[in-house]
Amino acid sequence: MSKNATAADAELILHLYELRREPEMRKARTWWASSFWPQNADDILKVANNYEAQQNAWYRQVGGYWDMAAALVLRGALNEDLFFDTNNEMWFTLAKIYPALEEFREKSGSPQAFMRVEQLATRTDAGKQRLQALMKRIEGMRQARAT
């Protein structure tokens, strides 16, 4: 798949982990994981277009973080296999919006939204399988929340 991981790759993975532990980023990640349950593109747009809301900042913070991390892998600055082995959250983040992502891009006029995350998450069969499994899990979580 990709070159052997190096000590520099490991250091970068640990640094990315440290960034995820920053207090505001923890709040943003908690919101995304537990409170952000978009059913369609319009639900995503409500958050993405409400610039005065805290949820908008959290939406941008989580999305921007994973876009940056994906870019590091896609550009060869970080070992893809190591990233795959040490991160599930990127796929979870994408899975929550993936069914509505194309429509969101069209309606928002943001064709690049989550493009690098999608590209990295779906570039291998293993990545596609992980995304599909998480989408199924999230759909079950949505249904459980609705009842």
Disulfide bonds with the S-S distance in Angstrom:
none
